Amino acid sequence: MSKPIVIEKIKNLAIVVLFISTVLLLYFFWGNSINGNINNQNDQNDANDRIVEVIKPERLVVYFGSDNYTVIPDGDTNIWKNSGSEKDINMVGELKRFGQSDILVKEITDKEYQEVMKYDKSICAEFAYDIPLTDFCSHFGIKKQQSYDAIEDVTEVGYSTAYAESIFIRDKKNHKYYQLYSDKDHTRFKKLISTIKTKGYSPYYPLSTYLGVENDTLVPLSVESNMRSFSYQQDAYVHQTEEINKFAKSFFGKNFDFIRKITENDGTVIYMYGYGQRVLIVNTDGSFEYKQEQISNGTEQSMSEALITAVNFIQGHGSWESLSRASMTPYLKNVIADPDKKGGYRFVFGTEINGSRLFYEQGNAVVIDVSDGQVSYYKRNLISFDQDEVNSLEAASYDSAFSPVNLIAQNYGYIYDILLKEGIVKESADQPYIFEDIAKLITNMQTGYIKAESKKNDDRIKPVWVVSISNIDIFFDLYKAEPIGYSAE
């Protein structure tokens, strides 16, 4: 064999090896980038810290006796948990104390659960979704005992002075209730309840107290608030090429040589790799959508593991700030198992501004799907605002919000029309009874901010009352009770 032929074969072999190495390198880089594995994937402590920050109760309900309650929104995290010293008294800390002794578990009835939480004084953390008990204990550093194996999920966890040596758990998904009891009370829950009472939170009472209807939904008598409207912008506008390209590179890497950029007639911009294996869409409303072709690899993840994948991915692809660095506090709003009948989980995240939730008339702040250890869909719809303007709102004077009871009386017809449109109620000719029917259906009332879709909103985020019925949130001006809109999920 002649030398030129040998040299040519060596060259060809070297090219093949180089090509394979390049492909493997790209796969390693893009694969890790796509699934959020570059930053801190192996740092379990850091990942758990981020998970604990987004897993919050929807609210804390504290009962002082004699139908006297207060409701603490999830924005007040110090009552739920605190990263300070062991001297701090909070629910997570006391759950840890409770779990240090031997615990027995007994299943109880719905009626027994409701009675014990109203018998004397109590505190209960209510979540908007079910959390596997194993994950709950792991994330919050609570010792999991063998007796806990009887409990699948946690939707509510509470303490009652009527049974001071016990903790009570509701598993809403499986319609089960449990009493966990120890030899004696090792906790400081009584002191926590007393401390909350002295802090001057707004008193809440069942709607039945105000309106004479059968409804135990808790509503405040009155609320003082410093919430004010403020201006906002989209997270991005399609003409902001530099900012959008920088964001896009977090998905595709810095080298755009293999990425096609397509601009639709309506201004929508699409970044595409290959034949749609990975697509990033920049919508004209300022939202981003990322889609990745799912490659089944047989990796089954628990909800906790999937949530870690989701949060790590978000951290590496925009984080929780707007592109202009406006800061918002995230919380896990909902968890949907097997959303597309392909396994995995869909995580829906909301945001808080100055401790108050930001509601969307349409859509959500962040939605992300995780399956087989991979992110297959990610939608980000954050807002941008002047951080200094929003921070200055904390110094605003407190004013009286519109009476929640009077709000219902003033707007029950508007609420009825929405429920009729959404198929929640049927048309009724008995007008005098519509008010009572609506009052019976209300499941929650809370304050927050609204990102409305109406042009009348004038590009401002406004403080609102949120009236919840079934899966409908109806928004009213916090101080005037004027209807603003509603959302239905």
N, C-alpha and C positions, 0 to 999 in steps of 0.2 A: 504493500500500500504506500503510495507516494505521500510525502510530507504535506503538500498543499491540501490534500483530501482530509488528512488527520486534523490539521489546523482548523479547517472549515467545520468539521464535526464538533471540535472542541468549542468553537465560537457559537455554534447553534445550541449546544448543550448549555453553555453559559447564559445565553439569551433566555432559554426556557427556565432555567433556575432563577434568573433575575425576575422574570415575569411572575413566576409562582410566588416568589418572595414578596413582590410588590402587592399582588392580590391578597396574600395573607396579612400583610401589614395594613392594607386598607380595610380588610375585614375586621382586623383586631381594633383599629382606631374607630371606624364607624360603628361597629357592633357595640363597643364600650360606650361610645358617645350616645348612641341611640337609647341604650338601656340605662343611662345614668350611672355607669360604673366607674367613670374616671375619677370623680371627686368623692373621696371618703367612703367608697363602697365597702371597703374592708374595715372601716372604723365603725363598729357596731354601736359604740357608745354615742358617737356623734349622730348616727342615724336614729337611734332611739330617742335622743333629745329632740330631734325634729318631729318625730311621731308624737311624742307627748305634748308638744306645743300645739298640734292641730286637733288632737282628740280631746274635746271639751264637752262637758254636759251642755245640753241646750239651755238648761236653766237649773237653779237650785231652789227647791221649795222648802221653806222653813215654817214649821207650825209652832205657835206659841201657846196654843190652847184657846178654848172659847171661840172657835171659828176665826181666830186672828192669825193671819199668815203674812209672810213677805216672800217675794219672788226675786231672786238675784240673777240677773242675766249673766251669760257666760263671759261677758267682757270683764267681770270682776273675778279674775283668776285667783286672787289671793285666798279666797274662801275655799276654792276647790283644791288648789295645790300651791306650794310656795317652794322656791329653790333655796330658801335661806336655811337657818340653823334648825336643829331638832326642837328648839324651844317654840318655834312657830306652830300654831295650831291651825290645821286645815284638814279637809276631808281625807285626802290621800295619805297624809301623815298618820292620821288616826286609824285608817284602814290597815296600814302597815303594823301599827301597834296591836291591833286586834288579832292579826294573823300570826303573832308570835307564839301564842299558846295553842294547845290542841283544840280543834274545832270539830263539832258534830253538825251535820246537816239534816234538816227535816223539811220535807215538802209541805206547804200549807196551801190553803184555798185563797182565791181572790178576795173573798169577804174578810177572811182573817187578816190578810195583808192590809186592806183598806182600813180596817178597824184599828189595827195596832199603830198605823201611821197617824191616826187622828185621836188616839186615846189620851195622850198627855202632851209631850213636846217631841218634835221630830225634825230631822233634816234629811232631804232626799235629793240625790243627783239624778236628773232625768236626761237620757241621751236620745237623739233623734234617730238612732240606728242601733242595731244589735252588735255587740262586741263579744267574740269568743272569750270565755272566762280565762282560758290559758293565756291568751294574748293580753287581756286586761291586767292580769297579775304580773306578767313579764314586763310590760311597758312601764308600769307604775311602781315596780320594785316590791310587790306584795308577795309574801311567801305563799306558794300554792301547796295546799295539803291534799293528801290522797282522798279525803272525804269530799273535796270539791268536784271530783270527777262526775258526780251526779248532775252537776249544773253545766249546761252547754253554753248559754249566752247570757250576757248582762245587758239589760236595757235601762234598769234603774237600780240604784244601790242606796240604801238608807239606814238610818239609825233612829230608834225610838226610846225615850226614857222609860216607857212602860216595860220594856225588856232590855234593861241597860247592858246586859251581858251578851246581847245579840246584834247581828247585822242582818238586814233583810235585802233580798235580791229578787227583782222581777225579770223574767225571761219572756219578753213580749212575743217573740217569734214562735215559741213553743207553748205559749199560754200557761206558763208555770211560775210559781212563787216559792221562795225558799227562806227558811230561817236558819241562820248559821249562829250557833251559840257556843259560848266558852264557859269556863268554870266561874268567872267573875268578870266585872267590867274593867278592862285594862286601858280603856281609852279616855280621852278628854272631850268627848262629844258634847257633854253637858255644858262645859265651859265655852265651847265653840258656839253653841246655840245662844248662851247668855251674852257673849260678846257681840254676836250679830244683832241681838235685840237692842243693844246700847248704841249701835252705829247709826240708828235713825233711818233705816230703809223704809220706803213707802209701804204702808199697810195694804194688804190685799184681802179681799173677801170673796166667797163664792158668788157667782152671778145670781143665784137664788136669793141671796140676802138683799140684793138691790131690786130685782125685778119680779120676784115671786114665782119664778119658773124653775122647773127641775133641771138645774145645770150647775155642776160643781166647779166649772172653769173659774179660775182665780183672776180677778180684775182689781186693779188699784182704785182706791177711792179718789185719789188725786195724784198728780205727778208734777214735780218741779224739774225743769230741764234748762240746760244752757245750749242745747243743740240749735244750730243755725244753718241756713242754706249756704252753699259755696259753689263757685264755678268749677267746671271740669272740662276736660277735653278727651278725645279718643286716645287710646294708648299709642296709636300710630296712624299716620295718614300716608297714603300710598306714595306721595311725593317725597317723603322722608327717606330717600334711597339709602343714604349712609347708615342711618340707624337700623333700617330693616335688613340691609345686607349683613350688618354685624350680628343681628339676632339670628339670621338664617344660617350663618356660619357655625352657630352652636349645634345645628342639626347635621350639616353636611361637611363640616371641616372648613379650614381656611381656603383650600384649593377649590375654586368653582369651575374648573375646566370641564368637569363631567356633568355639570348642572345646567339644565335648560331653564330659561326664564321666559314666561309667557304672560302677556298683558291682555286681559279680556276687554271687550268693548265697554263694559261698565266700570272699568278701572281696577278690577280685581287682578292681583298679581299672583302667579303660580310659579313656584320653584319645583323642579322635578328631576329626580335621579332615575336613570334607566327608563323602563317603560311603566312608570308609576309605582315602582317598588317603594319609593319614599317621596312624599309630596308635602310641600308647605304652601298653604294658601293664605295670602294677606287680603282679608276682606275689606271692603270699603267702609265698613262700620268700625274699623280699628281692631277687630279681633283677628286672631291667628288660628289656623287649623293645621295640624300635622297628622299625616296618615302614613303608616308603615305596613307593608305587606307582611303578614304574620307567618313565621316559619315555625311549624310545630316541632318541638324538641322534647316533648314528654316531661317538661318541667312543671310539676304541680306545686303551687304555692298556697299557703294559708292566707287568710285575709291580711294578717300582720305582715307577712313577707311581701305580698303584693303591694301593700301600702308603702312599705319601705322603698320598693322599686319605683313607685309613683312619685313619692316625695323627693327621692334622689334625682329623678329625671327632671322634675320641675326646678329643683335647685340648680341644675346645670343648664337649663333652657329658659332663662328669664327670671327665675326666682319669683319672689312675691312683690317685687317692685315694678312700677311702670318703667318704660324705656327711658323716661326722664327722671327716674329715681324717686318718684313719689312712693311713700312707704305705706303698706297696709298690713294688717295682722291676719293671717289665714286661720281658718278653722274647717274641720271636716264636717260638711253639711249633710251628706248622705252617702250610703254605701249600697250598691246594687249588685247582687251576685248574679253571675251568668247573664249579662244584659242582652247579648245577641245569640243566646243558645249555643255559644262556642266555648263556654267555660270562662274562668277569670272573673274579674271584678271591674265595676265602674265606680270611680270615686268622684264625688261632686264636692268642690270646695267653695266656701264663701269667704268674704273678707270683712274685717271690722275697721272702722276709722274712729280713732279716739275712744275705743271701747264700745262703740255702737255698731250693730250689724248694718251692712249695706245690702239692701234688697234690689233685685233686678225685676223690672216689669216683664222683661223677656230674657230668657237664658240665665246663665250662671257665670260666675267669675272664672272658674276653671273646672273643666271636665276632663278626666283621663281614664282610659281603659288599659288594663293590664291583664295579659293572659300568657301562660307558658313562660313567665319571667320576662316578658317583653311588653313594651308600650306599643300598642297598635293604633291608638287615637289619642290626641291631645288638643283640646281647645282652650285658648286663653283669651279672655275678654275683660281685661282690667281697664281701669280708667287712669287718667293723668290729671294732676292738679297741682296748685301752688302749695308746697309743703308748709311754708311759713304762714299762709293764709289759714290753712286748716289747723295748724298748731295754735294759732291765736284764738281760735274758737273756745279753747278750754278756759280762757279768761273771761268769757262772756258772762253777763249777769243771768241769774236763773229766773225764769218766768213760769207761770202756771200753764201746763198743757191743757187742752180742751178736755172737759170731763169725759172719761170713757163711756160712762153710762148714758150721758146726754148725747154722745156721738151715735150710739146705737139707736136711740130714740129718734134722732134727727135724720138718720140715713138708712133706716131699715128697708125703705122702699127701694133705694139704690142697690143695697145688698141683695134684696130679693130678686131684682131684675138680673143681676149677675148670676146668681145661683140657678135661676130659670134658664138662662142662656147656656150654662154649663151642664144642665141636666141633673143638678143636685136636688132640686125641688120640682114639683109639678104645679101647674097654674091653679090658683085657688080663687074662688069667688068670694070667700069669706075674708074680706079685707080687715075686719077688726082683729082677726086671729093671726094675721101675717106677722105682726110684731112679735108675738109670743113664740111663733114657730121659728122665726129667725133667731131669737134670743136663746132658744133651746139648742140650736145647732152650733153656736160659737164654741170653738175649742181652745182659742188662745187670743190674748190681746197683748201687744208689746210695742215698744217704740223702736225706731231705727231710722235709717236713711233710705231714700229711694232713688234709683236711676230709672227715671220714667222714659217711655218711648214717645210720649206726646210732644208735639212741637211747642205746646204751651209751656213746657218745662223750662224753656229758655236756657238750655245747657247748664242747668244748675242741679246740684244734688240737694234734696230737700228733706228736712226732718218730718217723720210721719208716725201716725198710729197705724199699726198693722193688725187687722182683724182676720183671724184664720178660721175657716170652716172647711172641714174635710181637707182636700189638697189645694184649696183656694186661699191665696193671700190678697186681701183687699186693702188699699192704701188711702189714707186720709191725711190732710195737712195736720200736723201735730197741734197747732195753736188755733186753727180756724175750723177744723173738721170738714173741710171741703174735699170732695172725692178727687183722687188723682188717677187711679187706675187699679188694675189687679193683675195677678199672675196665676196661672193654673199649670201644675206639673202633673 
